[in-house]
Amino acid sequence: MPARNSKSQAAFHHRLLSSPRSIRLLALLPSLEFHAPLETTLTEASLGDVSETENSYEALSYVWGSRFGTEPIQCDGKPLLVTPNCESALRHLRLKDKTRILWVDAICIDQGNGESSVNERNVQVALMGEIYKKGTRTLCWFGPGNGFTDELMAQVNRIGTCPSQRGLKKLLQFDEKLREEGRLDSDSSTLNYIFCHPWNSRIWTVQEAAYSKECQVVCGNSTIPWDVYSAAAHFLVFEELIDQLDPQAHKNYVCIDVRNTIRDYLRKAPSSNITLRTEDEGDERDRRVVFLSSCLSDVNQLQATEPRDKIYGIHALYTDLGIPLPAVNYGKSLSRVYEETAVAMITWSGTLKVLGDACHNHRNTAFPSWVPDWSDGNMKIFTPSGDATGGSKITKPSRTLNPRPGELHVQGKVIGTVTDWMNKFATAVFPTRLEQCELPILTDKLDQLVEDVEILRLWIEKTRFFRQLHSLLQADSGICQEDPEDSLLDLLNQDSYSEPDETFIIWLEILKYPETKYDLSLGEALVEKWRTADESNAARWTPELTNCAVIMAALLSNSVRQNGCVSSPTLGILDLMNQYSANLADKTLMLAYINSLGKTAPGTSFHSVVAEDSIVLLQGAEWPVVLRQTGTKWRFIGPAFVTGILDGEAWSDESGQVHGMSTFVLV
């Protein structure tokens, strides 16, 4: 069919849908020629009339790539501009001999800026879960591919169907062949072309894959079932260590796993028609609260061009599962969308779990202090586990919790105050990132001695922090009234139920260097070379910094010895330190004076905490929080971990009665 002159034709405009339950279906007309112009038509259908035999369609799941269309196709005989990725998908999906019926969001939903277009979009977005659920299958478009992706997809299909070392070996041989031919960079893997594809990290594709009856990954002319694709990702990204795999593939694997978890949850979640015993119903609800709160916490790691879509991209999923999210409305401010979502989660769960997401360095400071900024892709702080308020629940409706925009009205009581360390600690802020490292040594290049000096400096700084904390807890009974090593373990794990294992005990012994029973002489030899190379800072190598450097040199080189042999448990110490670093990231140590218990206890909270901030127990929070009073209102600083009060010790009296409650207005 000859191409039509789009310049001489009036542009395509969507007709208004006749009902709120109507959708449009796209008929992709056939062509024998791959490069022939794309011809389509749109028809209206009611979602209630969709079945396998009537109005059936396949749903396309893809990344727009750009907000506005630049590639012309024909729709109902008129030109319509679509994005290059959409055009490529339609071209590859077009059949030679028959019409293919599709649902494609950018075409089937009016994307205009007028009032009627925005109103339609608000309604259609709320239906998207049902749209993907009712499609015969979902086609996850990974692009047109290149000269080797067909063979790559075949390799991944074999590995996902039957994961094995034999399959992995064939894949690695395939990669090596491409490198020899100059078709693949020496530091890259073919797997990066699919596991690093932006589809994996887009917010909208989460519910699109989760709702689908049948889901297929499509790249060029190749197709893999979703279950096979995700099984291959688990084996190749999660289980195996492939040096050339891009770090983004590991981040995207988390997103793949989220989709699978939600797919499984949707299939296994008890039906509302099933009657559960009261205790089973409570357990199921608690599991659902934990699961959906965790998924919501992870949306900041997913990508969206429109920041409201961090919520609207999972809107259908969450409302289907009973969470009363407000109706989709792109006319609302971003702050209000996030605020209403937080209130909906509090109302539905009866807890303040969602407040744990409100603490991170790059959040929008224009937001109320208690409202999470899900548009910030940086990692949030690790929230401690506990039962500080005896399992208390919030039962107030949303209009009482949030009577005015920007305010959260909750019940609670002040139980203590953050006090000053009084110079007992060199730096109470845990060194989380490279730019926070103020170590006065190793600023010279250590050519051929250390691969990454900045990372080494951060590890040494962390070791200094751990040694100082350990020494402080041992030396000052006024600060630590529990067993010092138990308190240290609780603070590092952010958990009052942790038990020390062999690796932890060995690590504590190594931290005592030079008074340790372990031989760190090989670490000493390494540090001597570092000091010689770092000649401009010779005077700054204090005994304490030298000791910390020796510890890290011995651990990083796996040369900690006992009785002449390498101590094998030391291999797990770096993993342990990584876990503690993740738990303490962006936090600071604090001292909390607990009024009702008449004692001072060590703890942690978000790094912006200062002396005179209040330690508060809020109804519905499983951890204490730090609040800062501003007149009659309060700013939320963050969740806190305080030893000795995580099991409800400061919440109620011996008879179980809670006293001293008042209303806190968070702003």
Steps between C-alpha positions, in 0.01 A plus 500: 500500500654835403594745773259784553609859523450581869563873439187532286276319745335618819663343805323218682289593804342256747123484521358521851432163661133429564535367855750483792536125439589539132845449351638528148653204315761545229471293182848467345437424134717234327771555240736274309766772504682567828573863407152580368321789678317399815120500457273478806141559607349566842170356625322544831421201721360456849727324748193307617464350151859381467546122494721245327249479216381860479705821489814307593833682477866486590637777723832665420736582785788724394708804588387818328855629475379856446192688614388612154459313174719571198427203270187511282261207465152492345208473744151493352651646185661798673857558615584439865845555649636228728836457673780318313484206741124465452542517122772232513282272714202531265719434199644181648165380635311555176391174337526427129161342443253616765406791721644502852290653779704684762459733793776763498472770765650789303253443216193358673495776766464861390834662586387858431532788745139619489260459790311209340829324419629534858165382640507196272857422602407514869223243440702273268803482731274367776383223260844390389527210741178354362609574142817293540316233696242451223748493211575156354869570559741785569786564259798655680690686230880508545575675174601387149821336618819480296707248310544262792190540715307219326774254599522662845125454555533135397784452752301670777193291412702178539653613831168621641331173403775289658765700693836325488873562498508350152259765374702773673819372337340518154383854569849609611649337189249692288610824668866420443439429132333841459795670674744330264291623206504854640121502547508518880717713729751312712344625823139431397257206485224430250270461800522875555288547185196344666552510878600868483214591269303794646176298485618315810519816710183684390220543754214443254631162389472360854122467505492431126700182553345419838140495373560304181357152445786431263804720468767486229829686460544607137828624353505545124365177355564289811263419786555350846227416755520726806552211743796379293646850477477559876644154575795579274546837675503328840765251387720736298476820707422384853677164528797533265779758509566617144775764506380685191142539624409865543402607856169621354412136429515427872275799574257389230492147640343644815230653278447167321466329836245760617282415197521129576423553867193705415387251231525218754327709764207583271454132424539372856336778703186371678182592320269744673235227468697261721420514872811480718524436871548822698864425587577394140334814370721714725815318391407533132430870540834555676679317218318711242592823682868402512505388137320798345683752720828347381396514134398864534834575662675356193321714239762774536743259333272476195499758222223729377508808280206650690574489877129457585525167319711362783156463664266487202713223344391265781163664568288222346701233680469658844132592470425143388665378820278719714712809559280810466732709284336825381380508141760571233517872440787650303373844595621457859843614614768236545519575873126449542501172303776362723337637816164340422675171421678506836172569682326221307774253602473611867119469496505161329783343701426663836876559531757772435729271301488735203669776703818294488527600132503873579870509596762539230754760400358624172130521582301801383523740793176668394312185605365468855767334714296180543415448130728263303651628178462197274647693207846494663689197369754493782487227761302576813621428849463155648214499752549304823279211603318495831172526685550827684127578532368153578343441159283813526288588197357819352123484454420857399365575150716690253308827541586499873864408442542756221244777566709759316756458221848454641391387849491153658319478835612200705491394863814435701717604792844647557716250685841660484747748358807478279801604708848616406788251468717750694806426283491130573500413131720648227219490243158358572391500134562167331726544192268388219633651176838591356436873525443462876845354556723755673791266565823709491707216352528318166435811295801425274471254212615151596601381153481120464441461874126564530238478225264758655649724769170680571322174580792397723482831688127449562557149634768627738266778615225244567743285697592801713129560565442137605807499731398826667144379557621170643744675734239754613243236589761304697640801684190697604245316715293820512436466127475124474326330790464172308772258391722717273536238229125431496431873473753534219342213308151647548614841375674355195212269410234758596323212667458416868465126434835429334741236626879507443647237266857381451576759230390787724709372792811466282445850358480650851825327588669641188372850585712483817819521290782527600380308810335227294587132506498496118810556287461806274868526401427478127259791542775690682736447206239633257434807710872575518504515119194726502661736751818521295304587184283750691803710587327841502277382789770327707432713809129423488533126540398487865527171690119457487477557124794265447329230707176540304692481172676181612167337585354583158818402316493158666128449431508621139803284421350202689819469702371483859683204652467286809762239587667559163188434293253735333190531718219389266213681682667831415366458146154576640609807696490731196145382428414569864648850480309565177177402673570724799590784262165461323317500835675818617508687168410869539451459874668650803560362845310677774450487873140493616394581853182299564290686757275216617790260544736759648797391290711593202516254209699497174311505174494612137282716279516695175818709486315834531410427864637753753514534877167604660292320234224291658476122511133417442287186485219543247196276483541263206880525483704191579807712572562823697525817293695822533289816471600866514251748643430820309243700697195278552592267214769242439740407221573136436875427513491123466455157657734427789664194648550533876624208703270385777167641371432304179276245677247743645688572824418874482151466350282361776515431875508158663123471471510572128353850533632777274526845662599848393364488144445820302452610141803579285452708188777406257577753226 
